[in-house]
Amino acid sequence: MSTIVIYEIDSDPLSNTDVQVLNSFTVDVVDDDDFLEDPDGNNTLQLDVSAIPGFIGDSTNFQTFETYSGDVGGAPVTFTLIQFSNPQYIIVTSGTVAVGETIANTNNTIVTAPPTDYSDIPTFVCFTAGSRIATPQGQRRIETLVPGDDVTVGDGRSRQVRWIGRRSLSQAELRRNRHLCPIRICADAFGPGRPLRDLLVSPQHRLAVSGSQLELCFGNPAMLAPAKSLVDGEQIYQEGADRNVEYIHILFDQHELVNVEGIWSESFFPGACSMDAMSEDVRRELYELFPDLRIGGHAFGAVALPTLKPYEAKLVRQNLNAFVPHAGQQPAT
């Protein structure tokens, strides 16, 4: 089941210049469509808010539904207000916040919040330190790579890494933001050697999958599926917040498939959602490398494979296999 984070703030953002983030609650998405919206188009529950203290009513229709902008330490943030009093609750739709931080400059004009695709809610898309990636020289731990190193990609050739980003999250941060805990894909979850060892990735990180149901339902024999949508509670599951984690992004000149621990998955794609989750310093660095990104993620080019939305992946999850490139393309693992 997909989850989303609801944050409690200390005051109404319309009447206060700054609001402080007091608490966070990870809740299940129980919606039967793709969108967070008010009112819900199908008049069904959208989120399981039963454990949220003081939430008025249920999540069929929200108490209020307005969008605001602000900044945290200069980095832009947008959020949707879903309850304006006793207490105040928000969902962050771009940028990142943490409990204890202040969102500044929030008392702007009320704007009715448009429907927001759940898959666009910002998070991290990356591998974890310790994962082994295929290179022309053999397997390397991903944290040892530096810009300029060659990595084997899905067409069997190699590409130079242009940029590497890192984000460390402590146990305390993960406890406050449990939706950021990594997904563990156990060894052999997709068959012998797929993956070779347990692989940890961020929940939104997309894996290359194949299967007859993909072509039947979506017209594509191979697609990218977010790791969180593949969770089965046994061989693929979300870790707890019992240790620190370091997430690592790898960016090439274009979106690529890379082989990590024997399965193919995506490199970092600097789309709007991913860029929103970055700090201002990181965005500035990426704009220097790729100036066209300033006009939007579409300037980076197409994704390596068509993508599945989380609910689509869940529909065909039982019939998915790890993607294997054509003979002669797959690097040695």
Buried (B, 14 or more C-beta within 10 A) or exposed (E): EBBBBBBBBBBBBBEBBBBBBBBBBBBBBBBEBBBBBBEBEEEEBBBBBEEBEEBBEEBBEBBBBBBBBBBBEEBBBBBBBBBBEEBBBBBBBBBBBBBEBBBBBBBEEEEEBEEBBBBBBBBBBBBBBBBBBBBEEEBBEBBEBEEEBBBBBBEEEBBEBBBBBEBEBEEEBBBBBBBBBBBBBBBBBBEEBBBBBBBBBBBBBBBBBBBEBBEEBBEBEBBBBBBBBBBEEEBBBBBEBEEEBBBBBBBBEBBBBBBBBBBBBBBBBBBEBBBBBBBBEBBEBBBEEBEEBEEEBEEBEEBBBEBBBBBBBBBBBEBBBBBBBEEEBBBEB
